Amino acid sequence: MTKVFNEWHWEITRRCNLRCIHCITACGEVLPDEISTKDAFLAIRSMSNLGCNKLMITGGEPLARKDILAILKACKNRGMELGLLTNGFNVNRYTVSGLSSLLNLIGVSLDGATERTHDIVRGQGSFKKACRAIYRFSKTLPVSVYITVSSNNFGEIEATIKKAVELGASHIHVTEISIFGRANKNRSILALNSDQRKILHRIAEKLAKRIESLCKLDLSTVYLSYNGFVYPCSEIAIKKPNEFLASITSKSCAKDLEVIAKEWIMPELACCYTVYEGTRIFFCLRTENPCCVS
């Protein structure tokens, strides 16, 4: 095995208990082609055989899957370093206890420093529950708070970062909103204007160091979709879902990916994102460069 495929990001479901107005994949009800529990275990074996040592599980809302603990246990038994991103809505002390023994880190979404701002995007009551989840998890796990910056919460960027730290976050991940899915339908209240985007970059420059980013599709990090398809990155999965590398449930998956890895020519193109990285904070902001997969 080539061991190229070290880190995987697994969108394990599109089902979600919330209906966030900025969701780029319009998550909600379970989709008929969602990977089954049986196939999820096959996927874990394939990822492990291909060299996966770090796995971040996202959604949708991963905790909406009834088999999530069994899936996490199978990953842990394979020696994977595990992270999971949740909206925190259904987190309680039993959830914290169950996940803390399996995960290396937890991510929780927070989209405002105030209840009003966050709940406009994610729904009534979601701010209090996200804050409670961050606080509870911080007692047992490193917590990374994920902030999606939109026009709605633009005036609270630094206040939201401060709130996250006060709640116990060990790391902050700030992303500029992408106008896809539901976000496109709500662009009038979500899309950043040119002045806001310039200010956002200035805030990033104040809090972190800019990293020159190329489109590093070197297959060291890959993306696995809810229905079992492997992509070089999430942008391709969202924009060109038919251009997958392999199906994780196929018997020939590992062999197919090994062949692709040996023949892969890494593109040296400017990425459509600019990265700023600090000690405890990470910014992923859009640039004027067109995505190389567009």
C-alpha positions in Angstrom: 0.0 0.0 0.0 1.2 3.5 -0.8 -0.1 5.0 2.4 -0.8 8.3 0.6 -4.3 8.6 1.9 -3.4 9.7 5.5 -6.3 12.0 6.4 -9.9 11.6 5.6 -12.9 13.9 6.0 -16.1 11.8 6.1 -19.4 13.5 5.5 -21.2 10.6 7.1 -24.7 11.8 6.6 -26.9 14.5 5.1 -29.6 14.1 7.8 -29.7 16.8 10.4 -32.0 17.9 13.2 -31.6 21.6 12.2 -32.4 23.5 9.0 -29.6 26.1 9.0 -30.2 28.7 6.3 -26.5 28.8 5.4 -26.1 25.0 4.8 -24.3 24.5 1.5 -25.6 20.9 1.1 -29.2 21.7 2.3 -29.1 19.0 4.9 -32.3 17.7 6.5 -33.9 14.3 6.0 -32.0 11.1 5.4 -31.3 10.4 1.8 -32.0 7.0 0.2 -28.4 6.5 -1.0 -26.8 7.2 2.4 -24.1 4.6 3.3 -25.5 1.8 5.4 -24.0 0.6 8.7 -22.7 -2.5 7.0 -21.0 -0.5 4.2 -19.7 2.0 6.8 -17.7 -0.8 8.4 -16.4 -1.8 5.0 -15.5 1.8 4.4 -13.6 1.9 7.7 -11.6 -1.2 6.7 -10.8 0.3 3.3 -9.7 3.7 4.8 -7.5 1.9 7.3 -5.9 -0.3 4.6 -5.2 2.8 2.5 -3.3 4.4 5.4 -5.9 6.5 7.2 -4.5 7.6 10.5 -6.6 10.7 11.0 -10.4 10.9 10.4 -12.7 13.9 10.8 -16.4 13.0 10.7 -18.9 15.6 9.6 -22.4 15.9 8.2 -25.2 16.9 8.3 -25.3 16.1 11.9 -23.3 12.9 12.7 -25.1 12.3 16.0 -28.3 11.9 14.0 -27.0 8.4 13.0 -28.1 5.8 15.5 -25.0 3.8 14.7 -22.5 6.6 15.2 -21.0 5.1 18.4 -20.5 1.7 16.8 -18.8 3.4 13.8 -16.5 5.5 16.0 -15.6 2.4 18.0 -14.7 0.6 14.8 -12.5 3.5 13.8 -10.8 3.7 17.2 -10.1 -0.1 17.0 -8.2 0.7 13.7 -6.0 3.1 15.6 -7.4 6.3 13.9 -7.1 9.7 15.5 -10.8 10.8 15.5 -12.6 14.1 15.4 -16.3 14.8 15.0 -18.2 18.0 14.1 -21.6 18.6 15.7 -24.1 21.4 16.0 -24.4 20.5 19.7 -28.1 20.6 19.8 -28.7 17.1 21.1 -25.6 17.0 23.3 -26.1 16.0 27.0 -23.9 14.6 29.7 -24.4 11.0 28.4 -23.4 12.1 24.9 -20.3 13.8 26.3 -19.3 10.7 28.3 -19.8 8.3 25.4 -17.9 10.5 22.9 -15.1 11.5 25.2 -13.8 7.9 25.4 -13.7 7.6 21.6 -12.6 11.0 20.2 -9.4 12.9 20.2 -11.2 16.2 19.5 -14.7 17.6 19.0 -15.8 20.4 16.8 -18.9 22.5 17.6 -20.5 25.1 15.4 -21.1 28.6 16.7 -22.3 31.4 14.4 -22.7 34.4 16.6 -21.7 35.9 20.0 -25.4 36.4 20.8 -28.5 34.2 20.9 -30.3 36.4 18.4 -27.5 36.3 15.8 -26.8 32.6 16.0 -30.4 31.5 16.1 -31.4 33.4 13.0 -29.1 31.0 11.1 -29.5 27.8 13.0 -32.9 28.0 14.7 -34.5 28.9 18.0 -32.7 27.5 21.1 -29.6 26.4 19.1 -27.3 29.1 20.6 -27.8 28.0 24.2 -27.3 24.4 23.3 -24.2 25.0 21.3 -22.7 27.0 24.1 -23.6 24.3 26.6 -22.0 21.6 24.4 -18.8 23.6 24.0 -18.6 24.1 27.8 -19.3 20.4 28.6 -17.0 19.0 26.0 -14.2 21.3 27.1 -14.0 19.5 30.4 -12.9 16.2 28.7 -11.8 17.0 25.2 -10.0 19.6 23.1 -12.8 21.6 21.5 -12.5 23.4 18.1 -15.2 25.9 17.6 -16.3 26.4 13.9 -17.5 29.9 12.9 -19.0 30.5 9.5 -18.8 34.3 8.8 -21.7 35.8 6.9 -23.3 39.2 6.6 -25.6 38.1 9.5 -22.8 37.7 12.1 -20.2 40.0 10.5 -20.3 42.5 13.3 -19.7 39.8 15.9 -16.6 38.1 14.5 -14.2 38.9 17.2 -16.9 38.8 19.9 -17.8 35.2 18.8 -14.1 34.2 19.0 -14.0 35.7 22.5 -17.2 33.9 23.5 -15.8 30.6 22.2 -12.6 31.0 24.2 -14.6 31.9 27.3 -16.6 28.7 26.9 -13.4 26.6 26.8 -12.5 26.2 23.1 -8.9 25.2 22.6 -9.0 26.1 18.9 -11.1 28.4 16.6 -11.8 27.6 12.9 -13.2 30.6 11.0 -14.6 30.1 7.5 -16.0 32.6 5.1 -19.5 31.5 3.9 -19.9 29.8 0.6 -23.0 30.7 -1.3 -24.3 27.3 -2.3 -27.3 25.2 -1.3 -29.6 27.0 1.2 -27.1 29.8 1.5 -27.7 30.7 -2.1 -31.5 31.0 -1.4 -30.7 33.3 1.5 -27.8 35.2 0.0 -29.5 38.6 0.6 -28.9 38.3 4.3 -25.8 36.1 4.2 -23.5 37.1 1.4 -20.5 39.3 2.3 -20.0 42.5 0.3 -16.5 43.5 -1.0 -15.9 45.9 1.9 -16.8 43.2 4.5 -14.5 40.7 2.8 -11.6 43.2 3.0 -12.2 43.8 6.6 -12.4 40.0 7.3 -9.0 39.6 5.7 -7.7 42.4 7.9 -9.1 40.7 11.0 -7.4 37.5 9.9 -4.1 39.3 9.4 -4.3 40.8 12.9 -5.0 37.4 14.6 -3.0 35.0 12.4 -0.3 34.6 9.8 -1.2 34.3 6.1 -0.1 31.0 4.5 0.3 31.1 0.7 -2.0 28.4 -0.5 -1.8 26.3 -3.7 -4.5 23.8 -4.6 -2.7 20.9 -2.9 -4.6 18.0 -4.3 -1.9 15.5 -3.4 -4.2 12.9 -2.0 -2.7 13.0 1.5 -6.1 14.4 2.5 -9.3 13.1 0.8 -13.0 13.6 1.2 -15.6 10.8 1.6 -19.2 11.7 0.8 -22.4 10.5 2.6 -23.1 8.0 -0.2 -19.6 6.5 -0.2 -17.7 8.3 -3.0 -14.1 9.4 -2.6 -13.0 12.9 -3.8 -9.7 14.8 -3.7 -11.5 17.6 -1.8 -14.9 18.8 -0.7 -15.1 21.5 -3.4 -15.1 18.8 -6.1 -17.7 16.7 -4.1 -20.1 19.7 -4.0 -19.4 21.2 -7.4 -18.8 18.1 -9.5 -20.2 15.1 -7.7 -19.8 12.9 -10.7 -16.0 13.3 -10.7 -15.2 11.0 -7.9 -12.1 8.9 -7.6 -13.7 5.6 -6.4 -16.5 4.1 -4.5 -15.5 3.2 -1.0 -17.9 0.2 -1.0 -16.5 -1.3 -4.2 -14.4 -4.5 -3.8 -11.8 -2.9 -6.0 -11.7 0.5 -4.1 -8.3 0.1 -2.5 -6.8 -1.2 -5.8 -8.4 1.6 -7.8 -7.1 4.3 -5.4 -3.7 2.8 -5.3 -3.5 3.0 -9.1 -4.8 6.6 -9.1 -2.2 7.6 -6.4 0.7 6.2 -8.5 -0.5 8.0 -11.6 -1.7 11.2 -9.9 -0.2 14.5 -11.1 -0.6 17.2 -8.5 -2.0 20.4 -10.0 0.1 23.6 -9.2 -2.8 26.0 -9.2 -3.8 28.9 -7.0 -6.4 27.8 -4.5 -9.8 29.5 -4.3 -9.1 29.9 -0.5 -6.5 31.8 1.5 -5.4 30.4 4.8 -4.3 32.3 7.9 -3.0 30.3 10.8 -2.2 31.3 14.3 -1.5 29.4 17.5 -5.1 28.7 18.3 -6.9 30.1 15.3 -7.3 29.2 11.7 -9.0 31.3 8.9 -10.1 29.8 5.6 -11.2 32.7 3.4 -12.3 32.9 -0.2 -10.1 34.6 -2.8 -10.8 36.0 -6.3 -9.1 32.9 -7.8 -11.6 30.6 -9.5 -11.7 27.1 -8.1 -9.6 24.8 -10.3 -12.4 22.3 -10.5 -15.0 24.9 -11.7 
